[in-house]
Amino acid sequence: MFRGVATLNLDSKGRLAVPSRYRDALQSQAEGRVVVTADPSQCLLLFPLPEWEPIEKKLNSLSSFNPQTRSLQRLLVGNAHDLELDASGRILLPAMLRDFAGLEKTVVLVGQGAKFELWSETRWQAQMEQALVFRNGDMPPELEGFSL
């Protein structure tokens, strides 16, 4: 289970040092193997390989005759890259995906249970501003009655 937000820096080669609190889980759960792909929100998704495989299988089992489904398959499966943590616990993010998500030096790694989201710092701040809309009472119907 991945939780929390970490602000990190990419090095000049586009490598991301995975925080040690997540590194151990990725090693034990996936032998350090992860899949990174594009997300429609213009962030990257980072999955331990065993978590990604059933998602990929399900996506590939959907009909490619539906244009929306086909677009999602292209985005998620077509942009998926297999990566492995190096001896220092880093992953090299492909340049194309860094460009897609607008990742520069400072990035934000967000634990989302079984996966991570990887955001540019600017886009993450915009997401947090959007999340605050709930304070104005704009609660989606499915969250009515939900409390923390």
QUIUR-V289959 format. One record per pair of residues at least 4 apart in sequence whose ideal C-beta (glycine too) atoms are under 8 Angstrom apart, sorted by sequence separation. I is the first residue (numbers start at 0). GAP is how many residues later the second one is. D is the distance in whole Angstrom. If there is no record, write none. Layout:
# QUIUR-V289959
i=I gap=GAP d=D
i=I gap=GAP d=D
This chain:
# QUIUR-V289959
i=9 gap=4 d=6
i=10 gap=4 d=5
i=17 gap=4 d=5
i=18 gap=4 d=7
i=19 gap=4 d=7
i=20 gap=4 d=8
i=21 gap=4 d=6
i=22 gap=4 d=6
i=23 gap=4 d=6
i=24 gap=4 d=6
i=25 gap=4 d=6
i=26 gap=4 d=7
i=29 gap=4 d=6
i=37 gap=4 d=8
i=38 gap=4 d=5
i=46 gap=4 d=5
i=47 gap=4 d=7
i=48 gap=4 d=6
i=50 gap=4 d=7
i=51 gap=4 d=6
i=52 gap=4 d=6
i=53 gap=4 d=6
i=54 gap=4 d=6
i=55 gap=4 d=6
i=56 gap=4 d=6
i=57 gap=4 d=7
i=61 gap=4 d=7
i=64 gap=4 d=8
i=65 gap=4 d=6
i=66 gap=4 d=6
i=67 gap=4 d=7
i=68 gap=4 d=6
i=69 gap=4 d=6
i=70 gap=4 d=6
i=71 gap=4 d=6
i=72 gap=4 d=5
i=73 gap=4 d=4
i=74 gap=4 d=6
i=75 gap=4 d=7
i=84 gap=4 d=5
i=85 gap=4 d=5
i=92 gap=4 d=6
i=93 gap=4 d=7
i=94 gap=4 d=6
i=95 gap=4 d=6
i=96 gap=4 d=6
i=98 gap=4 d=8
i=102 gap=4 d=5
i=111 gap=4 d=6
i=118 gap=4 d=5
i=119 gap=4 d=7
i=120 gap=4 d=7
i=121 gap=4 d=7
i=122 gap=4 d=6
i=123 gap=4 d=7
i=124 gap=4 d=7
i=125 gap=4 d=7
i=126 gap=4 d=6
i=127 gap=4 d=7
i=133 gap=4 d=6
i=138 gap=4 d=5
i=9 gap=5 d=7
i=17 gap=5 d=5
i=26 gap=5 d=5
i=38 gap=5 d=6
i=46 gap=5 d=4
i=63 gap=5 d=7
i=64 gap=5 d=8
i=72 gap=5 d=7
i=73 gap=5 d=8
i=84 gap=5 d=7
i=85 gap=5 d=7
i=92 gap=5 d=5
i=97 gap=5 d=4
i=110 gap=5 d=6
i=111 gap=5 d=6
i=118 gap=5 d=4
i=132 gap=5 d=5
i=133 gap=5 d=6
i=138 gap=5 d=6
i=9 gap=6 d=6
i=10 gap=6 d=8
i=25 gap=6 d=6
i=37 gap=6 d=6
i=38 gap=6 d=5
i=62 gap=6 d=6
i=63 gap=6 d=5
i=84 gap=6 d=6
i=85 gap=6 d=8
i=96 gap=6 d=8
i=109 gap=6 d=6
i=36 gap=7 d=7
i=37 gap=7 d=8
i=61 gap=7 d=5
i=83 gap=7 d=7
i=108 gap=7 d=6
i=109 gap=7 d=4
i=7 gap=8 d=6
i=17 gap=8 d=7
i=25 gap=8 d=6
i=35 gap=8 d=5
i=36 gap=8 d=5
i=46 gap=8 d=7
i=82 gap=8 d=5
i=108 gap=8 d=8
i=109 gap=8 d=8
i=118 gap=8 d=7
i=7 gap=9 d=7
i=35 gap=9 d=7
i=63 gap=9 d=7
i=82 gap=9 d=7
i=108 gap=9 d=6
i=109 gap=9 d=7
i=35 gap=10 d=5
i=36 gap=10 d=8
i=82 gap=10 d=8
i=92 gap=10 d=7
i=107 gap=10 d=7
i=7 gap=11 d=7
i=34 gap=11 d=8
i=35 gap=11 d=8
i=61 gap=11 d=7
i=106 gap=11 d=6
i=107 gap=11 d=5
i=33 gap=12 d=6
i=34 gap=12 d=5
i=106 gap=12 d=7
i=107 gap=12 d=8
i=5 gap=13 d=5
i=33 gap=13 d=6
i=58 gap=13 d=7
i=59 gap=13 d=7
i=80 gap=13 d=5
i=106 gap=13 d=6
i=107 gap=13 d=6
i=33 gap=14 d=6
i=34 gap=14 d=6
i=58 gap=14 d=5
i=105 gap=14 d=8
i=106 gap=14 d=7
i=109 gap=14 d=7
i=32 gap=15 d=7
i=33 gap=15 d=6
i=102 gap=15 d=7
i=105 gap=15 d=4
i=32 gap=16 d=4
i=80 gap=16 d=7
i=103 gap=16 d=6
i=107 gap=16 d=4
i=3 gap=17 d=8
i=34 gap=17 d=4
i=58 gap=17 d=6
i=59 gap=17 d=6
i=78 gap=17 d=8
i=100 gap=17 d=7
i=102 gap=17 d=5
i=103 gap=17 d=8
i=29 gap=18 d=4
i=30 gap=18 d=8
i=33 gap=18 d=8
i=58 gap=18 d=6
i=78 gap=18 d=6
i=100 gap=18 d=7
i=101 gap=18 d=4
i=28 gap=19 d=5
i=29 gap=19 d=5
i=100 gap=19 d=6
i=1 gap=20 d=6
i=29 gap=20 d=6
i=55 gap=20 d=8
i=101 gap=20 d=7
i=28 gap=21 d=7
i=29 gap=21 d=8
i=34 gap=21 d=8
i=54 gap=21 d=8
i=55 gap=21 d=6
i=78 gap=21 d=7
i=101 gap=21 d=6
i=25 gap=22 d=6
i=100 gap=22 d=8
i=1 gap=23 d=7
i=24 gap=23 d=8
i=55 gap=24 d=7
i=92 gap=25 d=8
i=51 gap=28 d=7
i=44 gap=31 d=8
i=39 gap=32 d=8
i=48 gap=33 d=7
i=39 gap=35 d=7
i=38 gap=36 d=8
i=37 gap=37 d=5
i=38 gap=37 d=8
i=36 gap=38 d=8
i=37 gap=38 d=7
i=36 gap=39 d=5
i=36 gap=40 d=8
i=37 gap=41 d=4
i=36 gap=42 d=5
i=36 gap=43 d=4
i=35 gap=44 d=7
i=36 gap=44 d=7
i=34 gap=45 d=5
i=35 gap=45 d=5
i=45 gap=45 d=8
i=34 gap=46 d=7
i=34 gap=47 d=6
i=35 gap=47 d=6
i=33 gap=48 d=8
i=34 gap=48 d=7
i=32 gap=49 d=7
i=33 gap=49 d=5
i=43 gap=49 d=7
i=32 gap=50 d=7
i=33 gap=50 d=7
i=32 gap=51 d=5
i=33 gap=51 d=7
i=31 gap=52 d=5
i=32 gap=52 d=8
i=31 gap=53 d=4
i=43 gap=53 d=6
i=35 gap=55 d=7
i=43 gap=56 d=8
i=33 gap=57 d=6
i=35 gap=57 d=6
i=43 gap=57 d=5
i=26 gap=58 d=7
i=35 gap=58 d=8
i=41 gap=58 d=7
i=42 gap=58 d=5
i=25 gap=59 d=6
i=37 gap=59 d=6
i=41 gap=59 d=6
i=43 gap=59 d=7
i=36 gap=60 d=8
i=41 gap=60 d=7
i=35 gap=61 d=6
i=22 gap=62 d=7
i=37 gap=62 d=5
i=37 gap=63 d=7
i=45 gap=63 d=8
i=50 gap=63 d=5
i=50 gap=64 d=6
i=22 gap=66 d=5
i=47 gap=66 d=8
i=17 gap=67 d=6
i=46 gap=67 d=7
i=47 gap=67 d=8
i=46 gap=68 d=5
i=19 gap=69 d=7
i=45 gap=69 d=6
i=46 gap=69 d=8
i=44 gap=70 d=6
i=45 gap=70 d=4
i=14 gap=71 d=8
i=16 gap=71 d=7
i=17 gap=71 d=5
i=44 gap=71 d=7
i=45 gap=71 d=8
i=16 gap=72 d=6
i=17 gap=72 d=7
i=44 gap=72 d=6
i=45 gap=72 d=6
i=16 gap=73 d=5
i=17 gap=73 d=7
i=43 gap=73 d=7
i=44 gap=73 d=8
i=15 gap=74 d=6
i=42 gap=74 d=5
i=43 gap=74 d=4
i=14 gap=75 d=4
i=15 gap=75 d=5
i=42 gap=75 d=6
i=43 gap=75 d=8
i=14 gap=76 d=7
i=40 gap=76 d=8
i=42 gap=76 d=5
i=14 gap=77 d=5
i=15 gap=77 d=6
i=42 gap=77 d=8
i=13 gap=78 d=6
i=14 gap=78 d=7
i=38 gap=78 d=7
i=10 gap=79 d=8
i=12 gap=79 d=7
i=13 gap=79 d=5
i=13 gap=80 d=8
i=42 gap=80 d=7
i=13 gap=81 d=6
i=41 gap=81 d=6
i=42 gap=81 d=8
i=35 gap=82 d=7
i=9 gap=83 d=7
i=13 gap=84 d=6
i=40 gap=86 d=8
i=21 gap=87 d=8
i=9 gap=88 d=7
i=13 gap=89 d=8
i=21 gap=89 d=7
i=18 gap=90 d=7
i=15 gap=91 d=7
i=17 gap=91 d=8
i=9 gap=93 d=6
i=15 gap=93 d=8
i=9 gap=94 d=7
i=21 gap=94 d=8
i=9 gap=95 d=6
i=8 gap=96 d=6
i=9 gap=96 d=8
i=8 gap=97 d=6
i=9 gap=97 d=6
i=7 gap=98 d=8
i=8 gap=98 d=7
i=6 gap=99 d=6
i=7 gap=99 d=6
i=6 gap=100 d=8
i=7 gap=100 d=8
i=6 gap=101 d=6
i=7 gap=101 d=6
i=5 gap=102 d=7
i=6 gap=102 d=8
i=15 gap=102 d=7
i=4 gap=103 d=6
i=5 gap=103 d=5
i=4 gap=104 d=7
i=4 gap=105 d=5
i=3 gap=106 d=8
i=4 gap=106 d=7
i=3 gap=107 d=5
i=2 gap=108 d=4
i=1 gap=109 d=3
i=0 gap=110 d=8
i=1 gap=110 d=7
i=2 gap=110 d=8
i=1 gap=111 d=6
i=0 gap=112 d=6
i=1 gap=112 d=7
i=0 gap=113 d=7
i=1 gap=113 d=7
i=1 gap=114 d=6
i=6 gap=114 d=7
